[in-house]
Amino acid sequence: NAGVTQTPKFRVLKTGQSMTLLCAQDMNHEYMYWYRQDPGMGLRLIHYSVGEGTTAKGEVPDGYNVSRLKKQNFLLGLESAAPSQTSVYFCASSRGQIFRNQPQHFGDGTRLSIL
Amino acid sequence: AQTVTQSQPEMSVQEAETVTLSCTYDTSESDYYLFWYKQPPSRQMILVIRQEAYKQQNATENRFSVNFQKAAKSFSLKISDSQLGDAAMYFCAYRSAASNTGKLIFGQGTTLQVKP
């Protein structure tokens, strides 16, 4: 029972490098989310998706892009990494609006350091 | 826009004692959902308890209960008989019932220390 799986768990990048974080869920959830967690700021929403092929900006989208080509996968891309993007990144998924009282399920996070 | 505030960055409690973590929120909506998540050092985000705004009865889950004061926009978490395994960061979160995005708005988090 995998739930939400994030790859990789840790990564160190140099400024200007690019990378993609992968999120996969096996619960057939409609909604998927990418958050970043920084000390004293809780979790802030980067981008989200309410269905396959659709994405939207969250609270802090600058410097990130996302894609959801398949329902079970949600990719977060950093085109040109900056030190300000050093953070812990969480992916989450949830059922659709009809089940809006249901919680989001989270992956174990990716610790990303930009040097 | 909705906001969630946790005004206690750190709290501590003696093992077997009771502790209450505070959470306030700001919204103009009448229907919404509130959640408490626990994040232990393993970094997992674990759902502790949820409350539906239209339900007046406070939610309880074993040793965890909430004090939901809708008029005051307050949603505190009470942990009874604290255990060493309760040590973690706790996040309060808000979800609009009207929005079709399911987005959560999180508070800043409270780090709970449990002393043996």
Chai-1 contact restraints between the chains, C-beta under 6 A:
chainA,res_idxA,chainB,res_idxB,connection_type,confidence,min_distance_angstrom,max_distance_angstrom,comment,restraint_id
A,Y31,B,G102,contact,1.0,0.0,6.0,A-B,restraint_1
A,G40,B,Q108,contact,1.0,0.0,6.0,A-B,restraint_2
A,G42,B,F106,contact,1.0,0.0,6.0,A-B,restraint_3
A,G42,B,G107,contact,1.0,0.0,6.0,A-B,restraint_4
A,G42,B,Q108,contact,1.0,0.0,6.0,A-B,restraint_5
A,G42,B,G109,contact,1.0,0.0,6.0,A-B,restraint_6
A,L43,B,F106,contact,1.0,0.0,6.0,A-B,restraint_7
A,L45,B,K103,contact,1.0,0.0,6.0,A-B,restraint_8
A,V50,B,T101,contact,1.0,0.0,6.0,A-B,restraint_9
A,S94,B,G102,contact,1.0,0.0,6.0,A-B,restraint_10
A,Q97,B,N100,contact,1.0,0.0,6.0,A-B,restraint_11
A,R100,B,A97,contact,1.0,0.0,6.0,A-B,restraint_12
A,N101,B,Y33,contact,1.0,0.0,6.0,A-B,restraint_13
A,N101,B,E52,contact,1.0,0.0,6.0,A-B,restraint_14
A,P103,B,F35,contact,1.0,0.0,6.0,A-B,restraint_15
A,P103,B,L47,contact,1.0,0.0,6.0,A-B,restraint_16
A,Q104,B,L104,contact,1.0,0.0,6.0,A-B,restraint_17
A,F106,B,M45,contact,1.0,0.0,6.0,A-B,restraint_18
A,D108,B,Q44,contact,1.0,0.0,6.0,A-B,restraint_19
A,G109,B,R43,contact,1.0,0.0,6.0,A-B,restraint_20
